[in-house]
Amino acid sequence: MRIKKLGHFAYAVCIAASLNGCSEQSNNEISDEYLSQLDLWVDQGGEINEIQTELVEPCGKLVMAKGSTADRAAYISTRQEDFHMMVDICVKLTVHRVYPQPEFENPKIVATICGAKDELLTNLCDRSSLK
């Protein structure tokens, strides 16, 4: 597990560095590309053995692309746990579209995640038909 987290961290550093020079428009285009990758996994039936390659990576990129410059810097330094949590939520919401996840039967959990004033979470909740 530690190796996996280090891999996420190294990946986040690369994404943060590449996104720092992006305009808001290009960040949105980047985000749309990663959302399309998640949609494709869902549309193709959601192979469980592809979660790591088809969901975790695009979710990590999405979290970095949708974060502010300050968020991206914090995700690779002082708030790595927040980064991992956001990636996990992204993956879980996407998986829920194919394989209903029991935690989303709890209205408090849905309200906490989907009621957050976060563009990425709102978008993912909408795609998962949660609100």
Phi and psi in degrees as a GROMACS rama.xvg file:
@    title "Ramachandran Plot"
@    xaxis  label "Phi"
@    yaxis  label "Psi"
@TYPE xy
-61.4655  -39.7768  ARG-2
-64.0282  -41.914  ILE-3
-59.7111  -44.1697  LYS-4
-66.118  -38.1406  LYS-5
-64.8051  -37.1594  LEU-6
-63.2371  -43.4764  GLY-7
-60.9906  -42.5507  HIS-8
-62.7504  -48.1953  PHE-9
-62.0432  -40.2833  ALA-10
-63.1348  -43.8179  TYR-11
-61.252  -39.4183  ALA-12
-60.6558  -44.7265  VAL-13
-64.0389  -44.0892  CYS-14
-65.0338  -44.6398  ILE-15
-59.0464  -43.2504  ALA-16
-64.4865  -40.0081  ALA-17
-75.2495  -27.0617  SER-18
-87.4496  -17.7762  LEU-19
-58.5169  -29.4309  ASN-20
-93.9544  3.39538  GLY-21
-82.7138  145.025  CYS-22
-78.753  167.897  SER-23
-60.9854  -39.4137  GLU-24
-62.6181  -46.0647  GLN-25
-69.5729  -31.7847  SER-26
-62.639  -39.3591  ASN-27
-66.1374  -39.461  ASN-28
-64.5282  -40.8594  GLU-29
-62.8253  -45.9826  ILE-30
-60.3462  -43.0523  SER-31
-60.385  -38.6548  ASP-32
-62.4865  -45.696  GLU-33
-69.965  -36.041  TYR-34
-63.7278  -37.5654  LEU-35
-63.6086  -37.3438  SER-36
-63.4256  -40.8873  GLN-37
-65.8045  -43.3619  LEU-38
-60.2342  -39.523  ASP-39
-62.266  -43.7759  LEU-40
-58.4313  -44.0932  TRP-41
-64.1665  -48.5067  VAL-42
-61.792  -28.8774  ASP-43
-88.7087  8.60384  GLN-44
98.6229  -3.86423  GLY-45
63.6268  70.5685  GLY-46
-65.635  122.923  GLU-47
-59.1254  -40.6181  ILE-48
-71.7127  -1.82054  ASN-49
-105.396  3.24427  GLU-50
-57.7602  -46.0922  ILE-51
-60.452  -46.5755  GLN-52
-83.3895  -34.4591  THR-53
-97.1315  -16.5911  GLU-54
-118.609  -47.4426  LEU-55
-61.3257  -46.7976  VAL-56
-63.9169  -51.1521  GLU-57
-64.0953  -33.5272  PRO-58
-64.381  -41.1099  CYS-59
-61.7635  -42.0031  GLY-60
-65.7676  -39.616  LYS-61
-62.3995  -46.1091  LEU-62
-58.3238  -43.2348  VAL-63
-69.9558  -40.6358  MET-64
-66.6542  -36.4427  ALA-65
-86.2035  -12.6717  LYS-66
-78.4459  154.34  GLY-67
-70.5972  170.051  SER-68
-57.7155  -41.1889  THR-69
-64.8063  -41.2949  ALA-70
-61.5271  -46.757  ASP-71
-60.1218  -42.3146  ARG-72
-63.7775  -41.8695  ALA-73
-68.8831  -37.1953  ALA-74
-60.5836  -29.7657  TYR-75
-97.3182  0.855629  ILE-76
-128.579  -79.2352  SER-77
-94.353  -14.9648  THR-78
-123.688  42.9976  ARG-79
-61.0143  -36.191  GLN-80
-62.714  -38.4936  GLU-81
-63.4271  -40.7888  ASP-82
-59.8017  -49.4467  PHE-83
-62.0733  -38.7836  HIS-84
-63.7327  -44.7661  MET-85
-64.671  -39.1685  MET-86
-63.7071  -44.8288  VAL-87
-61.2493  -41.6738  ASP-88
-64.1528  -43.739  ILE-89
-57.9203  -48.2739  CYS-90
-62.0061  -47.4022  VAL-91
-61.477  -42.7408  LYS-92
-65.2175  -36.565  LEU-93
-70.6379  -44.197  THR-94
-60.3026  -37.7321  VAL-95
-57.2899  -27.4558  HIS-96
-66.3759  -24.5169  ARG-97
-110.022  -42.7208  VAL-98
-123.227  99.1192  TYR-99
-50.5622  131.817  PRO-100
-99.5525  128.446  GLN-101
-60.534  -30.7733  PRO-102
-64.2673  -23.4955  GLU-103
-82.0687  1.72622  PHE-104
-80.615  -15.0018  GLU-105
-87.9262  112.737  ASN-106
-60.0029  -28.9383  PRO-107
-67.6842  -41.0364  LYS-108
-65.4625  -45.5208  ILE-109
-60.7663  -43.7959  VAL-110
-63.4646  -39.1744  ALA-111
-64.9794  -45.5105  THR-112
-78.2997  -50.3962  ILE-113
-82.9111  -15.8981  CYS-114
-90.3017  -4.87951  GLY-115
-66.698  146.176  ALA-116
-86.1814  67.8476  LYS-117
-132.923  119.61  ASP-118
-57.1528  -42.4535  GLU-119
-64.8114  -48.4995  LEU-120
-63.0673  -39.7867  LEU-121
-61.0323  -45.3256  THR-122
-62.2405  -46.0215  ASN-123
-66.3895  -38.2758  LEU-124
-64.3866  -43.3551  CYS-125
-59.4794  -45.1127  ASP-126
-63.2301  -30.5093  ARG-127
-90.1165  4.23482  SER-128
58.1385  37.4736  SER-129
-112.978  142.315  LEU-130
